[in-house]
Amino acid sequence: MSSNAERVPVLITGGGLAGLTASLFLSSHGVESILVDKHPGPSPQGRARGINVRTMEIYRAFGIAEAVYEAGKPFENDKGGVHCQSLAGEWRWLFRLGATASYDEYSAGRLCLADQSTVEPVLSAAAQARGAEQRFNTELVSFTETADGVHAVTKDRATGEEYRIHADYLIAADGNRGTIREQLGIRRDGPGILGDFLGVLFEADLSELIPERAVMWFVVKPGGPPGFLTTTAHPGRWAAAFSYDAAVDTPADFTQQRLTPMLHELLGRDDIPVKVVDVTPWQQVAAVAERFRQGRVFLAGDSAHVWPPAGGYGANTGVQDAHNLAWKLAAVLKGWATPALLDSYEPERRPLAKEFVDITINRQESRTSSDPEEEANSDIRWMFGQRYTSPAILGRPYESAFTQDHHPVPEPGHRAPHLWLTHNGDRLALHDLVSTGLLLLTGPQGDDWRRAATELAERSGIPLTAHRIGTDLLDPENQWPTRYALPEGAVLIRPDGYLAWRTESDANPHDQLSAALEQLLRA
């Protein structure tokens, strides 16, 4: 073992979407990190499918949205969800993507149908280009927390060499079966394991069976276990999932010989050659960690919460965990916020995770009978209607982690309502302006607000920018008056796009803003 410990502000375990996103966002904030993952690289299995509009809005703010959309091009003709008894049988479309939902009013982001295996390399490359270090085929052997940080031992699985790392903070994004949560003694609440599944990647020519591509085929036969089929980024390669009894069989029992008739039953044809490429077991679980933080260790992604895949909110929520946490860690490590800011992570992210358990279980059970328009409005609410109650929100508390309907709300704790703006003739979205600093917005007469923000930023070192809507930034669609209803006063937007504070008074802008920043960052 190396005798000298490397020092790094943040150590990340887990190279899935949550961990890689944390690596990217921290490097974008100028915070060094090391990511370790025991696997040699991204899984060949697609796993999570669909990067939702809110997540793409976030990636857009960090300048990688187009690269993610490019990764999703092989999926751009996938049409929706199908219910059938086999692919060769009669199809019934459960939903058609884009048939009822339009998100232009809510965001500059667009739905991306890429799967996890195609997005992870994009995130990894972007993070490394910004200075992040990533060590795949490297596992976390042990860790201990002290008053000044986390002391970890990692091992290169190829050479067996062990290395010591001293980090100020540890992000545990090591997944549903990760060990860090268990080592910390953090239990989980919820129904628990709902079923064991095999992810089967196979090659076959299905052109006779598939006149148009779907995102997912839900194959259900009376009296038989359900199966699923989805597309991949590679022509002629498909991903299937089967439920199995883990008390009776192991994944190794499912050989090519055993899987061939199972795949033929899914297809409804036994004359189509199939070649199994990969078999990976996974569990459908519904559970939320009782704590998202213990000392200097933070849980994110599937390590913190898991639920059924209906709606595609699992991986997207993990990305947004990383988004919430990265700016707070950066603020503390760079000295413009006190460590107390980190206390807001759990109360902001855990309540919505608990609600997502019930939401996704209900959606999965009603998938064959749901109303498309109602489902679309629910998606808008669950993507854009998340709201926070915490010390980092200077507003009233909320009983639910979601708004009551799908309309945007310009109040503290809510995501800042979307605006289309122009600057020097260039069209941009409000959320393009928030990624690594605080943003103060005021009306066209807000000279005093902008001056106060500039003075406070220069004096404190807080990355704070101010804009007057209608003067510095033009509002060609005249959305500011209706979406923010703020003829005077100002709103303060956090780097994660959430409203931290709002005032309708223009009295003493310097004192008001100074007090708000003190409460937000020095609590």
C-alpha positions as CSV (number, residue, x, y, z in Angstrom):
1,M,0.0,0.0,0.0
2,S,1.2,3.5,-0.8
3,S,2.3,5.1,2.4
4,N,1.3,8.7,1.5
5,A,-2.4,9.5,1.2
6,E,-3.6,11.6,-1.7
7,R,-5.6,14.6,-0.7
8,V,-8.7,15.6,-2.6
9,P,-11.7,17.7,-1.6
10,V,-14.3,15.1,-2.7
11,L,-14.1,11.3,-3.2
12,I,-17.0,9.8,-5.2
13,T,-17.7,6.1,-5.3
14,G,-19.8,4.8,-8.2
15,G,-19.5,5.6,-11.9
16,G,-23.2,5.5,-12.8
17,L,-25.2,8.5,-13.8
18,A,-25.3,10.0,-10.3
19,G,-21.6,9.6,-9.6
20,L,-20.5,10.8,-13.1
21,T,-22.8,13.8,-12.9
22,A,-21.4,14.7,-9.5
23,S,-17.9,14.4,-11.0
24,L,-18.9,16.7,-13.9
25,F,-20.7,19.3,-11.8
26,L,-17.9,19.5,-9.1
27,S,-15.3,20.0,-11.8
28,S,-17.4,22.6,-13.4
29,H,-17.4,24.4,-10.0
30,G,-13.6,24.2,-9.9
31,V,-13.6,21.5,-7.2
32,E,-11.2,18.6,-7.6
33,S,-12.6,15.1,-7.1
34,I,-11.6,11.5,-7.6
35,L,-14.2,9.0,-8.7
36,V,-13.7,5.3,-8.2
37,D,-15.8,2.4,-9.6
38,K,-15.1,-1.3,-9.3
39,H,-16.2,-2.0,-12.9
40,P,-13.8,-1.6,-15.8
41,G,-16.2,0.8,-17.5
42,P,-19.9,1.5,-18.3
43,S,-22.1,-1.6,-18.3
44,P,-23.2,-2.9,-21.7
45,Q,-26.7,-3.1,-20.4
46,G,-28.8,0.0,-21.1
47,R,-30.3,0.0,-17.6
48,A,-32.0,3.5,-17.1
49,R,-33.7,4.7,-20.2
50,G,-34.7,8.2,-20.9
51,I,-33.2,11.5,-19.8
52,N,-36.1,13.7,-18.9
53,V,-36.7,17.3,-19.7
54,R,-35.6,18.7,-16.3
55,T,-32.4,16.7,-16.4
56,M,-31.6,17.9,-19.9
57,E,-32.3,21.5,-18.8
58,I,-29.6,21.0,-16.2
59,Y,-27.2,19.4,-18.7
60,R,-27.9,22.3,-21.0
61,A,-26.8,24.8,-18.3
62,F,-23.5,22.9,-18.0
63,G,-22.9,22.9,-21.8
64,I,-23.3,19.2,-22.5
65,A,-26.9,18.9,-23.6
66,E,-26.0,18.6,-27.3
67,A,-23.5,15.8,-26.7
68,V,-26.2,13.9,-24.7
69,Y,-28.7,14.4,-27.5
70,E,-26.1,13.2,-30.0
71,A,-25.7,10.0,-27.9
72,G,-29.5,9.5,-28.0
73,K,-29.7,9.7,-31.8
74,P,-30.0,5.9,-32.2
75,F,-33.2,6.1,-30.2
76,E,-34.8,9.2,-31.7
77,N,-37.4,7.2,-33.8
78,D,-38.6,5.2,-30.8
79,K,-42.3,5.9,-30.5
80,G,-43.6,5.0,-27.1
81,G,-44.8,2.1,-25.0
82,V,-46.6,-1.0,-26.2
83,H,-48.6,-3.7,-24.4
84,C,-48.8,-7.1,-26.1
85,Q,-48.7,-10.8,-25.4
86,S,-45.8,-11.2,-27.8
87,L,-44.0,-9.1,-30.4
88,A,-45.6,-11.2,-33.1
89,G,-49.1,-10.7,-31.7
90,E,-51.3,-7.6,-31.6
91,W,-49.9,-4.4,-30.2
92,R,-51.7,-1.8,-28.1
93,W,-50.0,1.5,-27.7
94,L,-50.0,2.6,-24.1
95,F,-48.5,6.0,-24.8
96,R,-47.0,7.8,-27.8
97,L,-44.1,10.1,-27.0
98,G,-45.0,13.7,-27.9
99,A,-48.6,12.9,-28.7
100,T,-50.0,14.8,-25.7
101,A,-47.1,16.4,-23.9
102,S,-45.4,19.7,-24.8
103,Y,-42.8,21.1,-22.5
104,D,-41.9,24.3,-24.4
105,E,-43.9,26.3,-21.9
106,Y,-41.9,24.9,-19.1
107,S,-38.3,24.4,-20.2
108,A,-35.7,24.8,-23.0
109,G,-34.9,21.2,-22.5
110,R,-36.1,18.3,-24.7
111,L,-36.7,14.7,-23.8
112,C,-33.8,12.5,-24.7
113,L,-34.4,8.8,-25.2
114,A,-30.8,7.7,-24.7
115,D,-30.1,4.9,-22.3
116,Q,-27.6,4.9,-19.5
117,S,-24.9,3.0,-21.4
118,T,-24.7,5.8,-24.1
119,V,-24.9,8.8,-21.7
120,E,-22.3,7.6,-19.2
121,P,-19.3,8.0,-21.6
122,V,-20.5,11.5,-22.5
123,L,-20.5,12.5,-18.8
124,S,-17.2,10.8,-18.1
125,A,-15.5,12.6,-21.0
126,A,-16.9,16.0,-20.1
127,A,-15.9,15.7,-16.5
128,Q,-12.4,14.6,-17.3
129,A,-12.1,17.5,-19.8
130,R,-12.8,19.8,-16.9
131,G,-10.2,18.3,-14.7
132,A,-12.0,15.5,-12.9
133,E,-10.1,12.3,-12.1
134,Q,-11.9,8.9,-12.6
135,R,-10.5,5.5,-11.7
136,F,-12.4,2.6,-13.0
137,N,-11.6,-1.0,-12.1
138,T,-10.9,0.5,-8.7
139,E,-12.9,-0.4,-5.6
140,L,-13.3,1.2,-2.2
141,V,-11.8,-1.3,0.3
142,S,-12.6,0.7,3.5
143,F,-13.1,4.2,4.9
144,T,-13.1,5.9,8.2
145,E,-14.4,9.3,9.1
146,T,-12.5,11.7,11.3
147,A,-13.0,15.3,12.4
148,D,-11.0,16.6,9.4
149,G,-12.3,14.3,6.6
150,V,-12.7,10.8,5.3
151,H,-9.8,8.4,5.1
152,A,-10.3,5.8,2.4
153,V,-8.4,2.8,1.1
154,T,-8.9,1.9,-2.6
155,K,-7.6,-1.0,-4.6
156,D,-6.7,-1.3,-8.3
157,R,-8.4,-4.5,-9.2
158,A,-6.0,-5.2,-12.1
159,T,-2.8,-4.9,-10.1
160,G,-4.0,-5.5,-6.5
161,E,-2.2,-2.3,-5.4
162,E,-3.9,-0.4,-2.6
163,Y,-3.9,3.4,-2.3
164,R,-4.9,5.8,0.5
165,I,-7.0,8.8,-0.2
166,H,-7.9,11.6,2.3
167,A,-11.0,13.5,1.2
168,D,-12.9,16.3,2.9
169,Y,-16.2,14.7,1.8
170,L,-17.4,11.4,0.4
171,I,-20.3,11.0,-2.0
172,A,-21.7,7.4,-2.0
173,A,-23.2,6.8,-5.4
174,D,-22.5,3.1,-5.3
175,G,-26.0,2.0,-6.1
176,N,-28.8,-0.1,-4.7
177,R,-26.4,-2.9,-3.6
178,G,-23.6,-0.5,-2.6
179,T,-21.8,-1.2,0.7
180,I,-21.3,2.3,2.1
181,R,-24.9,2.8,3.3
182,E,-24.7,-0.6,5.1
183,Q,-21.3,0.2,6.6
184,L,-22.7,3.4,8.0
185,G,-25.6,1.4,9.6
186,I,-28.2,3.4,7.6
187,R,-31.4,1.4,7.2
188,R,-34.0,1.9,4.5
189,D,-37.8,2.5,4.7
190,G,-40.3,1.2,2.2
191,P,-41.8,-2.0,0.7
192,G,-38.3,-3.4,-0.1
193,I,-37.6,-6.0,-2.8
194,L,-40.5,-6.2,-5.3
195,G,-38.9,-8.8,-7.6
196,D,-35.8,-10.2,-9.1
197,F,-35.1,-9.8,-12.7
198,L,-32.5,-10.8,-15.4
199,G,-31.4,-8.2,-17.9
200,V,-30.7,-10.1,-21.1
201,L,-28.8,-8.4,-23.9
202,F,-29.2,-10.4,-27.2
203,E,-28.8,-10.1,-30.9
204,A,-31.5,-11.0,-33.4
205,D,-33.1,-9.8,-36.7
206,L,-36.5,-8.6,-35.6
207,S,-37.3,-6.6,-38.7
208,E,-40.3,-8.8,-39.6
209,L,-41.8,-8.3,-36.1
210,I,-41.1,-4.6,-35.6
211,P,-42.6,-2.2,-38.2
212,E,-41.7,0.8,-35.9
213,R,-39.5,1.0,-32.8
214,A,-41.0,1.5,-29.4
215,V,-39.2,2.6,-26.2
216,M,-40.6,-0.4,-24.3
217,W,-42.7,-3.5,-25.1
218,F,-44.6,-4.7,-22.0
219,V,-45.2,-8.4,-22.7
220,V,-47.8,-10.0,-20.5
221,K,-49.3,-13.4,-21.0
222,P,-52.3,-14.6,-19.0
223,G,-50.9,-16.8,-16.2
224,G,-47.3,-16.1,-17.0
225,P,-44.6,-13.8,-15.6
226,P,-44.2,-10.4,-17.3
227,G,-41.3,-9.7,-19.7
228,F,-40.0,-6.5,-21.2
229,L,-38.2,-5.6,-24.3
230,T,-36.5,-2.4,-25.3
231,T,-34.2,-1.1,-28.0
232,T,-30.5,-0.4,-27.7
233,A,-28.1,1.9,-29.5
234,H,-26.8,-0.9,-31.7
235,P,-28.8,-2.2,-34.7
236,G,-29.9,-5.8,-34.2
237,R,-29.2,-5.7,-30.5
238,W,-32.1,-5.8,-28.0
239,A,-32.5,-5.8,-24.2
240,A,-35.0,-8.0,-22.5
241,A,-35.9,-8.4,-18.9
242,F,-37.5,-11.5,-17.2
243,S,-38.6,-12.0,-13.7
244,Y,-37.2,-15.1,-11.9
245,D,-37.2,-16.7,-8.5
246,A,-33.8,-15.9,-6.9
247,A,-34.5,-18.5,-4.2
248,V,-34.6,-21.3,-6.9
249,D,-32.2,-20.1,-9.6
250,T,-29.0,-18.1,-9.9
251,P,-28.1,-15.9,-12.9
252,A,-25.5,-18.5,-13.9
253,D,-28.3,-21.0,-14.5
254,F,-29.6,-18.9,-17.4
255,T,-27.5,-20.2,-20.2
256,Q,-28.0,-19.6,-23.9
257,Q,-29.8,-22.9,-24.1
258,R,-32.2,-21.9,-21.3
259,L,-32.7,-18.4,-22.5
260,T,-33.4,-19.2,-26.1
261,P,-37.0,-20.5,-25.6
262,M,-37.7,-17.7,-23.1
263,L,-36.7,-15.2,-25.8
264,H,-38.7,-17.0,-28.4
265,E,-41.8,-16.9,-26.2
266,L,-41.3,-13.1,-25.8
267,L,-41.0,-12.7,-29.5
268,G,-43.9,-15.1,-30.4
269,R,-41.7,-16.8,-32.9
270,D,-39.3,-19.8,-32.5
271,D,-37.7,-19.6,-35.9
272,I,-35.7,-16.5,-35.3
273,P,-32.0,-17.1,-34.3
274,V,-31.1,-15.3,-31.0
275,K,-27.6,-14.8,-29.6
276,V,-27.2,-13.9,-25.9
277,V,-24.5,-11.3,-25.4
278,D,-24.8,-10.5,-21.7
279,V,-26.9,-11.5,-18.6
280,T,-27.1,-9.2,-15.6
281,P,-29.3,-9.7,-12.6
282,W,-31.1,-6.8,-11.0
283,Q,-33.7,-6.2,-8.3
284,Q,-36.8,-4.1,-8.5
285,V,-36.8,-2.4,-5.1
286,A,-38.8,0.4,-3.4
287,A,-36.9,1.9,-0.5
288,V,-35.5,5.1,0.8
289,A,-32.6,5.5,3.1
290,E,-33.6,6.8,6.5
291,R,-30.7,9.3,6.3
292,F,-29.0,10.8,3.2
293,R,-26.1,12.1,5.2
294,Q,-23.9,10.9,8.0
295,G,-21.1,13.3,9.0
296,R,-19.0,13.9,5.9
297,V,-20.6,11.1,3.8
298,F,-23.6,11.8,1.5
299,L,-25.8,9.3,-0.2
300,A,-26.9,10.0,-3.8
301,G,-28.7,8.1,-6.5
302,D,-29.7,4.5,-6.0
303,S,-27.6,4.4,-2.8
304,A,-30.2,6.8,-1.3
305,H,-33.4,5.7,-3.0
306,V,-34.8,3.1,-5.4
307,W,-38.3,2.5,-6.8
308,P,-39.9,0.9,-9.9
309,P,-38.8,2.2,-13.3
310,A,-42.3,3.4,-14.4
311,G,-41.9,7.0,-15.5
312,G,-38.1,6.9,-15.6
313,Y,-37.6,8.9,-12.5
314,G,-34.9,6.8,-10.8
315,A,-31.8,7.8,-12.6
316,N,-33.1,11.3,-13.3
317,T,-33.6,11.8,-9.6
318,G,-30.0,10.7,-8.9
319,V,-28.7,13.3,-11.4
320,Q,-30.7,15.9,-9.6
321,D,-29.3,14.7,-6.2
322,A,-25.8,15.4,-7.6
323,H,-27.0,18.8,-8.9
324,N,-28.3,19.8,-5.5
325,L,-25.3,18.6,-3.6
326,A,-22.4,19.7,-5.9
327,W,-23.1,23.5,-5.6
328,K,-23.3,23.2,-1.8
329,L,-20.1,21.3,-1.5
330,A,-18.4,23.8,-3.8
331,A,-19.7,26.8,-1.8
332,V,-18.4,25.3,1.4
333,L,-15.1,24.2,0.0
334,K,-14.5,27.5,-1.7
335,G,-15.4,29.4,1.5
336,W,-18.4,31.4,0.4
337,A,-20.8,29.3,2.6
338,T,-20.4,27.7,6.0
339,P,-20.7,23.9,6.4
340,A,-24.2,24.4,7.8
341,L,-25.4,24.8,4.2
342,L,-24.8,21.0,3.7
343,D,-27.5,20.3,6.3
344,S,-30.1,21.3,3.7
345,Y,-29.3,18.3,1.4
346,E,-31.3,15.7,3.2
347,P,-34.5,17.7,4.0
348,E,-34.6,18.8,0.3
349,R,-34.0,15.5,-1.4
350,R,-35.4,12.8,0.9
351,P,-39.1,13.9,1.1
352,L,-39.6,13.8,-2.7
353,A,-37.8,10.5,-2.8
354,K,-40.3,9.1,-0.3
355,E,-43.2,10.4,-2.5
356,F,-41.7,8.9,-5.6
357,V,-41.9,5.4,-4.1
358,D,-45.7,5.7,-4.0
359,I,-45.9,7.5,-7.3
360,T,-44.0,5.0,-9.3
361,I,-45.6,1.9,-7.7
362,N,-49.1,3.4,-8.5
363,R,-48.0,4.2,-12.1
364,Q,-46.6,0.8,-12.7
365,E,-49.8,-0.9,-11.4
366,S,-52.0,1.4,-13.6
367,R,-49.8,1.4,-16.7
368,T,-52.3,-0.5,-18.9
369,S,-55.2,1.8,-18.1
370,S,-53.8,5.3,-17.5
371,D,-55.1,8.4,-19.3
372,P,-52.4,9.9,-21.5
373,E,-53.2,13.5,-20.9
374,E,-53.5,13.1,-17.2
375,E,-50.1,11.2,-17.2
376,A,-48.5,14.0,-19.2
377,N,-49.7,16.6,-16.7
378,S,-48.4,14.4,-13.9
379,D,-45.0,14.2,-15.6
380,I,-44.9,18.0,-15.8
381,R,-45.7,18.2,-12.1
382,W,-43.1,15.6,-11.1
383,M,-40.4,17.1,-13.2
384,F,-40.9,20.8,-12.6
385,G,-43.2,20.9,-9.5
386,Q,-40.6,19.6,-7.0
387,R,-40.3,21.9,-4.0
388,Y,-38.0,22.2,-1.0
389,T,-38.4,23.1,2.6
390,S,-35.0,23.6,4.3
391,P,-32.7,26.2,6.0
392,A,-31.5,27.0,2.5
393,I,-35.0,28.2,1.4
394,L,-36.1,31.5,2.8
395,G,-39.8,30.9,2.6
396,R,-42.8,29.1,4.1
397,P,-42.6,25.3,4.7
398,Y,-44.6,22.9,2.5
399,E,-46.4,19.7,3.5
400,S,-45.8,18.0,0.2
401,A,-42.6,17.8,-1.8
402,F,-44.6,18.5,-5.0
403,T,-46.9,21.3,-6.1
404,Q,-50.7,20.6,-6.2
405,D,-50.9,21.0,-10.0
406,H,-48.6,21.3,-13.0
407,H,-48.4,25.1,-13.2
408,P,-45.1,26.8,-12.3
409,V,-44.9,28.7,-8.9
410,P,-42.6,31.7,-8.4
411,E,-42.1,31.2,-4.7
412,P,-39.1,30.2,-2.6
413,G,-38.5,26.4,-2.6
414,H,-39.8,26.0,-6.2
415,R,-37.8,25.7,-9.4
416,A,-37.5,29.1,-11.0
417,P,-40.2,29.3,-13.7
418,H,-38.8,29.1,-17.2
419,L,-38.3,32.3,-19.3
420,W,-37.2,32.8,-22.9
421,L,-34.8,35.8,-22.9
422,T,-32.5,37.6,-25.4
423,H,-29.1,39.1,-24.8
424,N,-27.3,41.0,-27.6
425,G,-29.6,39.4,-30.0
426,D,-29.0,35.8,-28.8
427,R,-31.9,33.8,-27.5
428,L,-31.3,32.0,-24.2
429,A,-33.3,30.4,-21.4
430,L,-33.3,31.6,-17.8
431,H,-31.9,28.3,-16.6
432,D,-28.9,28.7,-19.0
433,L,-27.8,31.4,-16.6
434,V,-27.7,29.2,-13.5
435,S,-25.0,26.6,-12.9
436,T,-22.1,27.7,-10.8
437,G,-23.3,30.9,-9.1
438,L,-26.3,32.7,-7.5
439,L,-28.5,34.8,-9.8
440,L,-30.5,37.9,-8.7
441,L,-33.4,38.9,-11.0
442,T,-35.3,42.2,-10.8
443,G,-37.4,44.3,-13.1
444,P,-36.3,47.0,-15.6
445,Q,-36.1,49.6,-12.9
446,G,-33.9,47.5,-10.6
447,D,-30.7,49.6,-10.8
448,D,-30.4,49.6,-7.0
449,W,-30.7,45.9,-6.8
450,R,-28.1,45.3,-9.5
451,R,-25.7,47.7,-7.7
452,A,-26.3,46.1,-4.4
453,A,-25.6,42.6,-5.8
454,T,-22.4,43.8,-7.5
455,E,-21.1,45.4,-4.2
456,L,-21.9,42.4,-2.1
457,A,-20.3,40.0,-4.6
458,E,-17.1,42.0,-4.8
459,R,-16.9,42.4,-1.0
460,S,-17.7,38.8,0.0
461,G,-16.4,36.7,-2.9
462,I,-19.8,35.1,-3.4
463,P,-20.4,34.3,-7.1
464,L,-23.5,36.5,-7.5
465,T,-24.7,38.0,-10.8
466,A,-27.7,40.4,-11.2
467,H,-29.8,41.1,-14.2
468,R,-32.7,43.4,-14.9
469,I,-35.4,41.7,-17.0
470,G,-36.4,44.1,-19.7
471,T,-33.2,46.0,-19.7
472,D,-30.1,43.8,-19.3
473,L,-32.0,40.8,-20.6
474,L,-34.9,41.4,-22.9
475,D,-38.2,39.5,-22.4
476,P,-39.6,39.2,-26.0
477,E,-42.6,37.1,-24.9
478,N,-43.4,39.4,-22.0
479,Q,-43.4,36.4,-19.6
480,W,-41.7,38.1,-16.6
481,P,-44.8,40.0,-15.4
482,T,-47.1,36.9,-15.4
483,R,-44.7,34.2,-14.3
484,Y,-43.0,36.1,-11.5
485,A,-45.6,38.8,-10.7
486,L,-42.9,41.1,-9.4
487,P,-43.3,44.7,-10.5
488,E,-40.8,45.7,-7.7
489,G,-38.4,43.7,-5.6
490,A,-36.3,40.8,-6.6
491,V,-35.8,37.0,-6.6
492,L,-32.6,35.1,-5.7
493,I,-32.0,31.9,-7.6
494,R,-29.6,29.2,-6.4
495,P,-27.1,27.5,-8.7
496,D,-29.4,24.5,-8.9
497,G,-32.2,26.7,-10.4
498,Y,-34.4,26.9,-7.3
499,L,-35.7,30.1,-5.8
500,A,-34.0,30.8,-2.5
501,W,-35.6,34.1,-1.7
502,R,-38.2,36.6,-2.9
503,T,-39.1,40.1,-1.9
504,E,-41.8,42.3,-3.3
505,S,-40.4,45.4,-1.7
506,D,-37.7,47.6,-3.2
507,A,-36.8,49.3,0.1
508,N,-33.1,49.1,1.1
509,P,-32.0,46.6,-1.6
510,H,-28.5,46.3,-0.1
511,D,-29.7,45.5,3.4
512,Q,-32.4,43.1,2.2
513,L,-30.0,41.2,-0.1
514,S,-27.2,41.1,2.5
515,A,-29.6,39.6,5.1
516,A,-30.9,37.0,2.6
517,L,-27.4,35.9,1.6
518,E,-26.4,35.7,5.3
519,Q,-29.4,33.5,6.1
520,L,-28.9,31.3,3.0
521,L,-25.2,30.8,3.2
522,R,-24.2,31.3,6.8
523,A,-27.0,29.5,8.6
